[in-house]
Amino acid sequence: MLNFKVMIEIKNYTNLEIKTLENSEIEIKAEIPEKIISKYRDRAIKSLGKNVKIDGFREGHIPENILISKIGEQAILEEQAQMALADVYPVIIQNEKLNVIGRPEVTVTKIAPKNPIEFKIRTAVMPDIKLPDYKKIASKIELDEKNSGVSDKEVEEAIEQIKKGIAAQKKEGEKDKKVELTDEFVKTLGDFKDVKDFEVKIKENLIKEKQMKAREKRRAEIVEKIIEKSEIDIPKILVESELDKMLAQFKDDIARMQISFDEYLTKIKKTEESLRVEWKLDAEKRAKFQLILNKIATEEKIKIPKEEIEKETSHILEHYKDAKPENVRVYIESVLTNEKVFQLLEGQK
């Protein structure tokens, strides 16, 4: 009698080959039988039909034969392939017990009607990581508290910046009026009793900001030293993934400046590819940073309670309703785990 694992393999994919590559990467090759692909046809047509508009028909109510003639059989087959791959890949990972990380590069190598679909997937697996004595390293890096104090001058400058910000928001004709901080006025700015209370809380916030920067500096130094003394063969796919994230963030920053990305590149006389080359070392460091934190979390058996993850996930989804819950959960778990790791390292004396 076939066990469950073998049944899954026969049912979902055939001719599996897994090749080990350099830099902790693997290449997976396999086929999805035509009888499996055909099961996705109705879903594929329905999915593609959501974005099709044809005069005389209500959106989502286009007769199938007319819809097919509009989108074409090739588009349907390609959608079937993508849907099938999304289901097959996790099964391969589970069956072969592959400890994959990062985003896979999926390529359909052969696709034709009434035939199996051939594909290859290049992805990274968790590399071997040899950690140094990270607790000892952390204990030697002290928190710099020398500059955590705040002078009266710094408080005055911060208050002046707040006043300038308030003045900038005034309507035309009122901009010339000087902003005066009175007991009544500061109450409109937040939870302040009077001007004195406002000044005290501004100072407290400045102190907290300096303390936070000092702690972030120490954390960065701890990780830097651990990275220096660790042995890790970083997968190229992870580096490319980090570069993608960095570039996406950079494009968002440029968009907020109301400048097109291409226009900005022209001004600084660079290309997208040259930026990726410049940022490669930083991307490698970021990838190593996360892998090492994950390794320490595993070594120290750090696990975040599900209730805590769900609580934070729900909080974020309240503000970002279009976000995918599973992606948010992964992000929250990563952030909370990293924080626990840093708390462990900071506690070493």
C-alpha positions in Angstrom: 0.0 0.0 0.0 1.4 3.4 -1.0 2.1 5.8 1.9 0.7 9.3 1.8 4.1 10.9 0.8 4.4 8.7 -2.3 0.7 9.3 -3.3 1.4 13.1 -3.2 4.4 12.7 -5.4 2.6 10.7 -8.0 -0.4 12.9 -7.9 1.2 16.3 -8.1 4.6 16.0 -10.0 6.9 13.5 -11.7 10.5 13.2 -12.9 11.9 15.2 -9.9 15.6 16.1 -10.0 17.3 18.2 -7.4 20.8 19.5 -8.2 23.1 21.1 -5.6 24.6 24.4 -6.7 27.2 26.8 -5.3 26.5 29.3 -2.5 23.9 27.1 -0.7 21.6 27.1 -3.7 19.7 24.2 -5.4 17.9 23.7 -8.7 14.7 21.7 -8.8 13.5 20.2 -12.0 10.2 18.3 -12.5 7.1 17.9 -14.5 3.4 18.4 -13.7 1.2 15.9 -15.5 -1.4 17.2 -18.0 -4.2 15.6 -16.0 -3.2 17.7 -13.0 -2.9 20.9 -15.1 -6.3 20.4 -16.6 -7.9 20.5 -13.1 -6.9 24.2 -12.9 -8.6 25.3 -16.1 -11.9 26.5 -14.6 -10.0 28.4 -11.8 -7.7 30.0 -14.4 -10.5 31.1 -16.6 -12.4 32.6 -13.7 -9.2 34.4 -12.4 -8.3 35.9 -15.8 -12.0 36.8 -16.4 -12.0 39.2 -13.4 -9.9 41.7 -15.3 -11.6 41.4 -18.7 -14.2 44.0 -19.9 -16.3 43.4 -23.0 -19.0 45.8 -24.2 -22.4 44.5 -23.7 -21.6 42.2 -20.7 -21.4 42.9 -17.0 -18.0 42.4 -15.4 -17.7 38.8 -14.1 -20.8 37.7 -16.2 -19.1 37.1 -19.6 -20.1 33.8 -21.2 -17.2 31.4 -21.1 -16.9 30.8 -24.9 -16.7 34.6 -25.5 -14.2 35.1 -22.6 -11.9 32.3 -23.9 -11.9 33.8 -27.4 -10.9 37.2 -25.8 -8.1 36.0 -23.6 -6.8 33.1 -25.7 -5.9 29.5 -24.8 -2.2 30.3 -24.3 -3.0 32.8 -21.5 -5.3 30.3 -19.9 -2.6 27.5 -20.0 0.0 29.8 -18.6 -2.3 30.8 -15.7 -3.0 27.1 -15.1 0.7 26.5 -14.9 1.3 29.3 -12.4 -1.6 28.0 -10.2 -0.3 24.4 -10.3 3.3 25.5 -9.5 2.1 27.4 -6.5 0.6 24.2 -5.1 3.3 21.8 -6.2 6.4 23.7 -4.9 5.4 23.5 -1.2 4.7 19.7 -1.6 8.2 19.2 -3.1 9.7 21.2 -0.2 7.8 19.1 2.4 8.4 15.7 0.7 12.1 16.3 0.2 12.6 18.0 3.6 14.3 21.0 2.0 15.1 23.9 4.4 14.5 26.6 1.7 14.8 30.3 2.4 14.2 33.4 0.3 12.1 33.8 -2.8 12.5 31.1 -5.4 13.2 31.8 -9.1 10.6 29.8 -11.1 10.9 29.1 -14.8 8.5 27.2 -17.0 10.8 25.4 -19.5 8.1 23.6 -21.6 4.5 24.4 -21.9 2.1 23.1 -24.6 -1.6 22.1 -24.7 -2.3 18.4 -23.8 1.2 18.0 -22.5 3.0 17.9 -19.1 4.4 21.2 -18.0 8.2 21.2 -17.3 9.7 23.6 -14.9 12.8 24.4 -12.9 13.1 26.3 -9.7 16.3 27.9 -8.4 16.2 28.6 -4.7 18.4 28.9 -1.6 18.6 26.5 1.3 19.7 27.4 4.8 23.5 27.6 4.6 25.8 26.2 7.3 26.5 28.9 9.8 29.4 28.7 12.2 28.8 31.3 14.9 31.4 32.7 17.2 30.8 33.1 21.0 28.2 35.8 20.3 27.4 36.3 24.0 31.1 37.1 24.8 31.2 39.5 21.8 28.1 41.3 23.0 29.4 41.6 26.5 32.5 43.5 25.3 30.4 46.2 23.5 29.2 48.8 26.0 26.3 51.1 25.6 27.5 54.7 24.9 25.7 56.8 27.4 28.1 59.8 27.4 25.9 61.8 25.1 22.5 60.8 26.4 21.9 64.1 28.3 19.9 66.9 26.8 20.9 70.6 27.3 18.4 73.5 27.6 19.7 74.8 24.3 18.6 71.5 22.6 15.2 71.8 24.1 14.9 75.4 22.9 15.9 74.4 19.4 13.4 71.5 19.4 10.6 73.9 20.5 11.6 76.4 17.7 11.3 73.6 15.2 7.9 72.7 16.4 6.8 76.4 16.2 8.1 76.6 12.7 6.1 73.5 11.8 3.0 75.1 13.2 3.6 78.4 11.4 4.1 76.5 8.1 0.6 75.0 8.4 -1.1 78.4 8.9 -3.5 79.7 6.3 -2.4 82.5 3.9 -2.6 85.9 5.7 -1.8 84.3 9.1 1.7 83.1 8.3 3.3 86.4 9.5 1.8 86.0 12.9 4.4 84.8 15.5 3.6 81.5 17.2 3.3 82.1 20.9 3.2 79.1 23.3 0.7 79.7 26.0 -0.8 77.3 28.5 -4.0 77.1 26.6 -2.3 76.7 23.2 0.0 73.8 24.2 -3.1 71.9 25.5 -4.3 71.8 21.8 -1.0 70.2 20.8 -1.3 67.1 23.0 -1.5 65.9 26.6 0.2 68.9 28.2 -1.0 70.7 31.4 0.9 73.9 30.6 4.0 75.4 28.9 6.3 74.0 31.7 4.9 70.5 31.3 5.3 70.9 27.5 9.0 71.7 27.9 9.6 68.9 30.4 8.0 66.3 28.0 9.9 67.7 25.1 13.1 67.1 27.0 12.0 63.6 28.1 11.3 62.8 24.4 14.7 64.1 23.4 16.4 62.0 26.0 14.5 58.9 24.9 15.4 59.5 21.3 19.1 59.8 22.2 18.9 56.6 24.3 17.2 54.8 21.4 19.9 55.9 19.0 22.6 54.8 21.4 21.0 51.4 21.8 20.6 51.0 18.0 24.3 51.9 17.6 25.3 49.3 20.1 23.1 46.7 18.4 24.6 47.5 15.0 28.1 47.1 16.5 27.2 43.8 18.1 25.9 42.3 14.9 28.8 43.8 12.9 31.3 42.0 15.2 29.3 38.7 15.1 29.2 38.9 11.3 33.0 39.5 11.1 33.7 36.3 13.1 31.0 34.1 11.6 31.5 31.6 8.8 28.6 31.7 6.3 28.3 31.0 2.6 25.6 33.5 1.7 23.2 32.4 -1.1 23.2 34.8 -4.1 19.4 34.6 -4.3 19.2 36.1 -0.8 21.5 39.0 -1.8 19.4 39.7 -4.9 16.3 39.6 -2.8 17.7 42.2 -0.4 18.7 44.4 -3.4 15.2 44.2 -4.7 13.9 45.4 -1.3 16.4 48.2 -1.1 15.6 49.3 -4.6 11.8 49.2 -3.9 12.3 51.3 -0.8 14.5 53.8 -2.7 11.8 54.1 -5.5 9.2 54.9 -2.8 11.4 57.5 -1.3 12.0 59.1 -4.7 8.2 59.0 -5.5 7.5 60.9 -2.2 9.8 63.7 -3.6 7.4 63.9 -6.6 10.2 63.0 -9.0 10.1 60.2 -11.5 12.7 57.5 -10.8 14.1 57.7 -14.4 14.5 61.4 -14.1 16.3 61.0 -10.8 18.7 58.5 -12.2 19.4 60.9 -15.1 20.2 63.7 -12.6 22.7 61.6 -10.6 24.1 60.0 -13.8 23.5 56.4 -12.6 21.5 53.4 -13.8 19.4 50.9 -11.8 22.1 48.3 -12.4 24.9 50.6 -11.2 22.9 51.2 -8.0 22.6 47.4 -7.4 26.4 47.1 -7.9 27.0 49.9 -5.3 24.6 48.4 -2.8 25.8 44.8 -3.1 28.0 44.8 0.0 25.2 46.3 2.1 22.7 43.8 0.7 25.1 40.9 1.7 25.5 42.4 5.1 21.7 42.7 5.5 21.2 39.1 4.4 23.9 37.8 6.8 22.4 39.9 9.6 19.0 38.2 9.3 20.4 34.7 8.9 22.6 35.1 11.9 19.8 36.4 14.1 17.7 33.4 13.0 20.5 31.0 13.8 21.0 32.6 17.3 17.2 32.3 17.9 17.4 28.6 17.0 20.4 28.0 19.2 18.7 29.7 22.1 15.3 28.1 21.4 13.6 31.5 21.2 10.0 31.2 20.1 7.3 33.9 20.1 3.9 32.8 21.6 1.2 32.6 18.9 -1.1 34.8 20.9 1.5 37.6 20.8 2.0 37.2 17.1 -1.8 37.3 16.5 -2.3 40.3 18.7 0.3 42.4 16.8 -0.9 41.0 13.4 -4.5 42.1 14.2 -3.2 45.5 15.2 -1.4 46.1 11.9 -4.3 44.7 9.8 -6.6 47.3 11.5 -4.5 50.0 9.9 -3.5 48.2 6.7 -6.7 46.4 5.6 -5.3 45.4 2.2 -2.3 43.7 3.6 -2.1 39.9 3.3 -2.5 38.4 6.9 0.0 35.6 6.3 2.7 38.1 5.1 2.0 40.3 8.1 2.3 37.3 10.5 5.7 36.4 9.0 6.9 40.0 9.3 5.6 40.3 13.0 7.2 37.0 14.0 10.5 38.1 12.5 10.5 41.5 14.2 9.5 40.1 17.6 12.1 37.3 17.3 14.9 39.7 16.4 13.9 41.9 19.4 14.2 38.8 21.7 17.6 38.0 20.3 18.9 41.5 20.9 17.5 41.5 24.4 19.4 38.3 25.1 22.6 39.8 23.7 22.2 43.1 25.6 21.7 41.2 28.8 25.2 39.6 28.6 27.7 41.3 30.9 
